[in-house]
Each structure stands twice: as structure tokens, then as C-alpha cells.
């Protein structure tokens, strides 16, 4: 029997951590709780599979916690929770490495849907290595089952959503994907975000695969439509 997924829940409001701990436990997850940012960083040593992170906390806020999590060599998905429903907060969180964003108040079913979606994406990176033929686009090589990407023979680290975006582009090079299509294909119908989320993740992906992300060779913007991948020499 496989071990239950471990969720690190970070929030300074005891009523919220109590309710969400019960929700996650009833859904089959193992829950760890931290009531502040520093405690959350310490609990990372217990190897959680996912971090559900509140932004507004005294001392070290969720933005700083997310930044420090992303400095670690191992990847952990981050789902941010906040009462502040502004585009700036969303973009800031995503740029710091969050994978999803949920605004309080929210329905329990919505939170669980986001968690399941993140675990599905993460599962793409832990499949047994098969004998697949890699996807190729210029100097980019992608192995789906191995969740591995190389640029000019050098491996690069991508988050699950960055990997899913790149895989979609590499399966259909030259195709223009609109933002709504990317939201549907990568985040799934359960994702309740806006198209700005796509732009932020494209920027992060460009920073990892482009020599100069301000003048991309691979991921081109098609004004008024979306993005497409071209095979740069």
C-alpha cells in the first residue's frame, strides 16, 4: 500500500488550520501544521509532498517562505492561500514560485480540486522510466516519463507546470496556443485562475530555457493570440 501524501499546512489562524487539517485527513492526506513562516521552513525537513501556504502571517510572510522554499534543491509544490484578492498579489506569489493560488473564502471542494490537480502534475515526474523516444525541438530534449529536460545537453530543472507547458509546446511545435487553451490544457478545467497566470509561467519558463528571455529564441509571443514554440538553431 502506498504512503499517503503529506501536506504541510502553514497558517497563523488556528481555526483555519483545524478545519483544513480535518478536511485533508478525511481526504486521505497526512497533515503537518506550522503557524508561522520559520516553523514552516523547519517542517520542510519532514519532507512534505505539498505546501499549502498562507500569505498574511506575522514576522515572515508567505511570500518570503515561498522564496526560501524555491532556494532548496528539491522541488515541492506550493499552493498559496490569501484573503487579498489582487492581481499584484497573485503575480508576486507566482513569480516567487507558487504553483497555484486560492483566495479566501473558498469552498472546500475547490481547495481539494487544486490539491489533486497539483499532485497529478507532480506524478508526471515520478513515473517509472520507460523506453520512450524523447521530444526534440532544436537544442531542447524532453523525456516525458522521466520528467527530464535538457538544453544543449545540460539538464535544466522545471516545476511541474513549467514542464507541462513545455511538453505541450514541444508536442506541437509551431502551433499557436491561446492563454485560455493553455489554462485548460495545463491547469485543467478545475483551475479557477486568469490568463495572467499563463504569462507569469511563460516568463519563468523563458528564464530557464532562453539565453535572453527578453529576446526569446524558442517561446515566441504572437500578439493578440498567445504563444508558440519554434525550433531555434
C-alpha positions in Angstrom: 0.0 0.0 0.0 1.4 3.4 -1.0 2.0 6.0 1.7 -0.4 8.9 1.9 0.7 12.2 0.5 2.0 14.6 3.2 0.7 18.2 3.2 2.4 21.0 5.2 -0.3 23.5 6.1 1.0 26.9 7.1 -1.4 29.5 8.6 -1.3 31.5 11.8 -5.1 31.2 12.3 -5.8 28.2 14.5 -9.5 27.9 13.3 -8.3 27.6 9.7 -5.6 25.0 10.3 -8.0 23.0 12.4 -10.7 22.9 9.8 -8.3 22.3 6.9 -6.4 19.6 8.8 -9.7 17.7 9.2 -10.6 18.2 5.6 -7.3 16.9 4.3 -7.3 14.0 6.8 -10.7 12.9 5.7 -9.5 13.0 2.1 -6.7 10.6 2.9 -3.8 13.0 3.3 -1.3 13.2 6.2 -1.2 16.7 7.6 1.6 18.7 9.2 0.9 22.2 10.6 3.0 25.3 11.1 1.6 28.5 12.5 4.4 30.8 11.2 7.0 31.1 8.5 10.0 30.0 10.4 8.2 26.9 11.8 7.2 26.1 8.2 10.8 26.1 7.0 11.8 23.8 9.8 9.0 21.4 9.0 10.4 21.1 5.4 12.9 18.6 7.0 9.9 16.2 7.4 9.7 16.1 3.6 6.1 17.2 2.8 4.8 16.5 -0.7 2.9 19.8 -0.9 2.9 23.1 1.0 -0.4 25.0 1.5 0.8 28.4 2.4 -1.0 31.5 3.8 0.5 34.8 2.7 -0.5 37.1 5.5 1.4 36.0 8.6 3.3 38.0 11.2 7.0 38.0 11.1 7.9 36.1 7.9 5.1 36.3 5.4 4.1 33.6 2.8 6.0 35.4 0.0 9.3 35.1 1.9 8.6 31.4 2.8 7.9 30.6 -0.9 11.1 32.3 -1.9 13.1 30.3 0.6 11.4 27.1 -0.4 12.4 27.7 -4.0 16.0 28.1 -3.0 16.1 24.5 -1.9 17.4 21.9 -4.4 14.3 19.6 -4.2 11.0 20.7 -5.7 7.9 21.0 -3.5 4.6 22.2 -5.0 3.2 25.4 -3.3 -0.5 26.3 -3.1 -0.9 29.8 -1.8 -3.9 30.9 0.3 -4.8 34.5 1.0 -7.6 36.9 1.8 -6.1 39.5 -0.5 -7.7 39.2 -4.0 -5.5 41.4 -6.1 -3.7 40.7 -9.3 -0.4 42.1 -7.8 -0.5 39.5 -5.0 -1.2 36.7 -7.4 1.6 37.7 -9.8 4.0 38.2 -6.9 3.2 34.7 -5.5 3.5 33.0 -8.9 6.8 34.8 -9.7 8.2 33.6 -6.4 7.5 30.0 -7.4 3.9 29.3 -6.2 2.1 26.7 -8.4 -1.5 27.7 -7.6 -3.3 30.5 -5.8 -6.7 30.4 -3.9 -8.4 33.4 -2.4 -10.3 33.2 1.0 -13.1 32.4 1.4 -13.2 29.3 -0.8 -15.2 26.1 -1.0 -13.5 23.0 0.5 -14.2 21.2 -2.8 -12.3 23.9 -4.7 -9.2 23.6 -2.4 -9.2 19.8 -2.7 -9.5 20.1 -6.5 -6.5 22.3 -6.6 -4.5 19.9 -4.4 -5.5 16.9 -6.6 -4.5 18.8 -9.7 -1.1 19.6 -8.3 -0.5 16.0 -7.3 -1.5 14.9 -10.8 1.1 17.2 -12.3 3.7 16.1 -9.7 3.0 12.4 -10.6 4.3 13.0 -14.1 7.8 13.4 -12.6 7.8 10.1 -10.7 6.8 7.6 -13.3 9.0 4.6 -13.9 11.5 5.4 -16.6 10.3 3.9 -19.9 11.9 3.4 -23.3 10.1 6.4 -24.8 11.6 8.4 -27.6 12.3 11.9 -26.4 10.6 15.0 -27.8 13.1 17.2 -29.8 13.0 20.8 -30.7 16.3 22.3 -31.7 18.7 22.0 -28.8 15.8 21.1 -26.4 15.2 17.5 -25.5 12.3 16.3 -23.3 11.6 12.9 -21.8 8.0 12.7 -20.5 8.2 9.7 -18.2 11.5 10.8 -16.7 10.3 14.4 -16.3 13.7 15.5 -17.7 14.6 18.3 -20.0 18.0 19.1 -21.5 19.1 22.2 -23.2 22.3 21.7 -25.3 22.9 18.5 -23.4 22.6 20.2 -20.0 19.7 19.2 -17.7 17.5 22.0 -16.5 15.1 21.9 -13.6 11.4 22.7 -14.2 8.4 22.8 -12.0 5.5 20.5 -12.9 3.6 23.3 -14.6 6.6 24.6 -16.4 7.3 21.0 -17.6 3.7 20.5 -18.7 3.7 23.8 -20.6 7.0 22.9 -22.4 5.7 19.4 -23.2 2.6 20.7 -24.7 4.5 23.2 -26.9 7.1 20.5 -27.9 4.4 18.1 -28.9 3.0 20.6 -31.4 5.9 23.0 -32.4 4.8 26.0 -34.4 1.2 25.8 -33.1 -0.1 29.0 -31.5 -1.7 28.3 -28.2 -4.1 30.9 -26.7 -4.0 31.6 -23.0 -7.4 30.1 -22.4 -6.2 26.9 -24.2 -3.1 26.7 -22.0 -5.1 27.2 -18.9 -7.4 24.4 -19.9 -4.7 22.0 -21.1 -2.1 22.6 -18.3 -4.1 23.7 -15.3 -7.2 21.7 -16.1 -10.9 22.6 -16.0 -10.7 22.7 -12.2 -8.3 25.7 -12.3 -10.1 28.9 -11.5 -7.5 31.5 -12.4 -7.0 34.1 -15.0 -4.8 34.4 -18.1 -2.2 36.4 -16.2 -1.1 33.2 -14.6 -0.1 31.8 -18.0 2.0 34.9 -18.7 3.9 34.5 -15.4 4.7 30.9 -16.0 5.8 31.6 -19.6 8.2 34.2 -18.1 9.6 31.7 -15.7 10.0 29.1 -18.4 11.7 31.5 -20.7 14.1 32.4 -17.9 15.2 28.8 -17.8 15.4 27.9 -21.5 16.3 31.2 -23.2 19.7 32.8 -23.3 18.0 36.2 -23.2 14.4 35.9 -22.0 13.7 39.5 -23.3 14.5 38.3 -26.8 13.3 34.7 -26.8 14.5 32.2 -29.4 12.1 29.4 -28.5 8.9 30.7 -26.9 7.6 33.4 -29.1 4.7 35.7 -28.3 2.1 36.0 -31.0 0.4 39.3 -30.2 -3.3 39.1 -29.8 -3.3 35.3 -29.9 -0.9 33.7 -27.4 2.4 31.7 -27.6 4.2 29.2 -29.9 7.4 27.3 -29.8 9.8 27.4 -32.7 12.9 25.3 -33.2 15.8 27.7 -32.8 19.1 26.8 -34.4 
